[in-house]
Amino acid sequence: MSLMARLETLKDKKPDFDPQKKNTMQAIAQLVRPRQWVKNSFVFIGLLFTQNLNQHLILKVIIAAVAFCLVSSAVYVMNDFVDRDYDRNHPTKCKRPLASNRVTLSAAGSVFVLFLLGGLLLGWHVSKIAAGILVLYVAQNLAYTKGLKRIVLIDVFIIALGFMMRILMGTWGVGIPPSEWLLLCGFMVALFMGFGKRCSELNELSVDAGLHRPVLERYSPGLLNQLLGITAGGVIFTYSLYTLDSATVALHHTTNLIYSVPFVIYGIFRYLYLIHKGEAGDPSKLVTKDRHLIAVVMLWVLYVLWTLKLHDLVLGVL
């Protein structure tokens, strides 16, 4: 059976829920995917590595993060609307509110407008640059949804660009000069997680992978393993160079950041291990559920805070 014929068959399926229980608060909450907001923690990266910490800057970064959460939720609604027929063929995504018809299209449209306008207004309150980054993020995702997601390699690069925009939101958008090495490291992290997700999807969906996500037909396990190896090494290499960069040493007055590299290496290796176990389909779920990743991220943050003596600055601000 052809791809379009199978999708037409899926459209005729009856909903697996009570039709009277549409547009519930639970379904709306699932539609905006608050669990995915953990990705917006990238907005706080600049705050972690700045020496000009103050209450005003902290507040601006928090508002910037909330703005990105609202806009990213609006983008998720848009993507679910476009992908609802493909999602009905996925073993887990078929339960999404729009794919399962638990949220009507009109209600989803209202949620989209509310979250998009709310996020853009908050972004404008932070700065014009922050608002511009949010507009570019929406435009990038629109281009992704309309066709770029079907182009092999470009699909993951577009996703990685979204993470770069989060980092820029928390640096350039709030007036913190971004480090070139840190930006490059963030980009490599995003590519690594993106190819890891594609690898897990390919393993999970097997012969039906192309039915859910057509671009998966153009990936192979061998190619993805090579890309994972390259990007994993890129993360470790670029982060190590950031810690040793003369500008970093001059800014923070320490060379001890290099000792945070083992935490990064373990996190990368742990993620690779989970990919090969078939448990890395959703990076944001892993970061909040895998105890090893949670522990290594917390240890990395604590070490960086201690090394950069930000604990003294935080106490001074409070």
C-alpha positions in Angstrom: 0.0 0.0 0.0 1.3 3.5 -0.9 2.1 6.1 1.7 -0.9 8.3 0.7 -3.2 5.3 0.8 -2.1 4.3 4.2 -2.6 7.9 5.5 -6.1 8.0 4.0 -6.9 4.8 5.9 -5.7 6.4 9.1 -7.9 9.5 8.6 -11.0 7.2 8.6 -10.2 5.7 12.0 -12.5 6.5 14.8 -11.2 8.4 17.8 -10.0 6.3 20.8 -11.7 8.5 23.4 -15.0 10.0 24.4 -16.0 12.6 21.8 -17.7 14.7 24.5 -14.4 15.3 26.2 -12.7 17.5 23.7 -10.6 20.6 24.5 -10.0 19.6 28.1 -7.4 21.4 30.1 -5.3 18.2 30.1 -5.4 18.0 26.4 -4.6 21.7 25.9 -1.6 21.2 28.3 -0.4 18.3 26.2 -0.8 20.3 23.1 1.6 23.1 24.3 4.1 20.5 25.6 5.5 22.1 28.8 7.9 19.1 29.1 9.7 20.4 26.1 10.4 23.7 27.8 13.5 22.1 29.3 15.1 22.8 25.9 14.8 26.5 26.7 17.3 26.1 29.5 19.8 27.0 26.8 18.6 30.6 27.3 20.4 30.5 30.7 23.8 29.5 29.3 25.0 33.1 28.9 23.9 33.9 32.4 26.0 31.0 33.8 29.2 32.3 32.1 28.9 36.0 32.7 30.7 38.0 35.3 28.3 41.0 35.2 25.6 39.3 37.2 22.9 41.6 38.7 19.2 41.5 39.6 18.1 43.3 36.4 20.0 40.9 34.2 18.7 37.9 35.9 15.1 39.2 35.5 15.7 39.9 31.8 17.0 36.4 31.2 14.0 34.8 33.1 11.5 36.9 31.0 13.4 35.9 27.8 13.2 32.2 28.8 9.4 32.6 29.5 9.0 34.3 26.1 10.8 31.5 24.4 8.7 28.9 26.2 5.5 30.6 24.9 6.7 31.0 21.4 8.1 27.4 21.2 4.7 26.1 22.4 3.0 28.0 19.7 5.4 26.4 17.2 4.6 23.0 18.6 0.9 23.6 18.0 1.7 24.7 14.4 3.8 21.6 13.8 1.2 19.2 15.3 -1.4 20.8 13.1 0.6 20.1 10.0 1.9 16.7 11.0 -1.4 15.3 12.5 -1.9 12.8 9.7 1.6 11.5 9.9 1.4 11.4 13.8 -1.6 9.1 13.6 0.7 6.4 12.2 3.3 6.7 15.0 3.1 4.3 18.0 3.2 7.1 20.5 2.6 10.3 18.7 -0.8 9.1 17.6 -2.0 10.0 21.1 -1.1 13.7 20.6 -4.2 16.0 21.1 -4.6 17.0 17.4 -3.7 13.5 16.0 -6.3 11.9 18.3 -8.9 14.7 17.8 -9.0 15.5 21.5 -8.4 19.1 20.7 -10.4 20.8 17.9 -8.6 22.8 15.2 -10.4 26.0 16.2 -9.2 25.6 19.9 -5.7 24.8 18.7 -5.7 28.0 16.6 -6.7 30.1 19.6 -4.0 28.6 21.7 -1.5 29.2 18.9 -2.4 32.9 18.6 -2.5 33.5 22.4 1.0 31.9 23.0 2.6 33.5 20.0 1.5 37.0 20.8 2.2 36.6 24.5 5.8 35.4 23.7 6.5 38.1 21.2 5.2 40.9 23.5 7.5 39.5 26.3 10.4 39.3 23.9 9.8 43.0 22.9 9.8 43.9 26.5 13.3 42.3 26.9 14.7 44.0 23.8 14.1 44.5 20.1 16.9 42.0 19.4 15.1 39.4 21.6 11.8 40.0 19.7 13.7 39.7 16.4 15.2 36.4 17.4 11.8 35.0 18.3 10.4 36.1 14.9 13.3 34.4 13.2 12.7 31.3 15.3 9.0 31.2 14.1 10.0 31.8 10.5 12.7 29.1 10.6 10.2 26.6 12.0 7.6 27.5 9.4 10.2 26.8 6.7 11.0 23.6 8.4 7.4 22.5 8.5 6.7 23.5 4.9 9.5 21.5 3.4 13.0 21.7 5.0 12.1 18.8 7.3 12.1 16.5 4.2 15.7 17.3 3.2 18.2 14.9 4.6 20.8 16.6 6.9 19.2 20.0 6.5 16.3 18.9 8.8 18.7 18.4 11.7 20.7 21.6 10.9 17.4 23.5 11.2 16.7 22.0 14.5 20.2 22.8 15.7 19.7 26.4 14.5 16.7 26.6 16.9 19.0 25.8 19.8 21.5 28.4 18.7 18.7 31.0 18.8 17.9 30.0 22.4 21.6 30.7 23.3 21.5 34.0 21.4 18.3 34.9 23.2 20.1 34.6 26.5 23.2 36.4 25.4 22.9 38.8 22.6 19.2 39.3 23.3 19.8 40.5 26.9 23.1 42.3 26.3 25.6 39.6 27.2 28.4 39.3 24.6 28.4 35.6 23.4 31.6 33.6 23.1 32.2 32.2 19.6 33.5 28.9 21.0 30.5 28.6 23.3 28.1 29.2 20.4 29.9 26.6 18.3 29.8 24.1 21.2 26.1 24.7 21.6 25.6 24.1 17.9 27.5 20.8 18.0 25.4 19.7 21.1 22.2 20.4 19.2 23.5 18.5 16.1 24.5 15.6 18.3 21.1 15.4 19.9 19.3 15.8 16.6 21.1 13.0 14.9 20.6 10.9 18.1 16.9 11.5 17.8 16.9 10.4 14.1 18.9 7.3 15.0 16.3 6.3 17.7 13.4 7.0 15.4 14.9 4.9 12.7 15.5 2.0 15.1 12.0 2.4 16.8 9.9 2.7 13.6 11.9 0.3 11.4 10.1 -0.3 8.0 7.4 2.3 8.9 9.9 5.1 9.6 9.3 6.8 6.3 5.5 6.7 6.8 5.9 8.8 10.0 8.8 11.0 8.9 9.6 10.7 5.2 13.2 12.0 5.6 14.0 8.9 7.6 14.0 6.9 4.4 17.1 8.8 3.4 19.1 8.1 6.6 20.8 4.8 7.3 22.1 3.4 10.6 25.7 3.5 9.3 25.4 7.2 8.3 23.8 8.2 11.6 26.5 6.4 13.6 29.2 8.3 11.7 27.4 11.6 12.2 27.0 10.9 15.9 30.7 10.1 16.3 31.7 13.3 14.5 29.3 15.6 16.4 30.2 13.9 19.8 33.8 14.6 19.2 32.9 18.1 18.1 31.1 18.9 21.4 34.1 17.7 23.4 36.6 19.5 21.2 34.8 22.9 21.1 33.9 22.9 24.8 37.5 22.1 25.7 38.8 24.9 23.4 36.3 27.3 25.1 37.7 26.5 28.6 41.3 27.0 27.4 40.6 30.1 25.2 42.6 33.2 26.3 39.5 35.3 26.3 37.7 32.9 28.6 40.7 32.8 31.0 40.9 36.6 30.9 37.2 37.1 31.6 36.9 34.6 34.5 40.5 34.9 35.8 40.9 31.1 36.0 42.2 28.2 34.0 40.2 25.6 36.1 37.3 25.4 33.7 39.2 22.7 31.8 38.4 20.3 34.7 34.7 20.5 33.9 35.4 18.7 30.6 35.1 15.1 32.1 31.5 15.9 33.1 30.8 16.8 29.4 32.5 13.7 28.2 30.5 11.4 30.5 27.2 13.1 29.5 28.0 12.6 25.8 29.0 8.9 26.4 25.9 8.3 28.5 23.7 9.8 25.7 25.4 7.5 23.1 24.7 4.5 25.4 21.0 5.4 25.6 20.8 5.8 21.9 22.1 2.3 21.2 19.7 1.0 23.9 16.9 2.7 21.9 16.0 5.1 24.7 17.0 8.4 23.2 13.9 9.3 21.1 13.1 12.4 23.2 16.1 14.3 24.4 14.1 16.5 26.8 12.5 13.4 28.4 16.0 11.9 28.9 17.3 15.0 30.6 14.5 15.0 33.1 14.3 11.2 33.7 17.7 9.6 33.3 19.4 9.7 36.7 22.9 9.6 35.2 22.3 12.6 32.9 20.5 14.5 35.7 23.4 13.9 38.0 26.2 14.9 35.5 24.4 18.0 34.4 23.9 19.1 38.1 27.6 18.4 38.9 28.7 20.3 35.8 26.6 23.3 36.8 27.8 23.2 40.4 31.4 22.9 39.3 31.1 25.8 36.9 29.4 28.0 39.5 32.1 27.2 42.0 35.0 27.7 39.6 33.7 31.0 38.3 33.0 32.1 41.9 29.4 33.0 40.8 28.2 31.8 44.2 29.7 34.9 45.7 28.1 37.1 43.1 24.7 35.4 43.6 24.9 36.0 47.3 25.8 39.6 46.7 22.8 40.0 44.3 20.4 38.5 46.8 
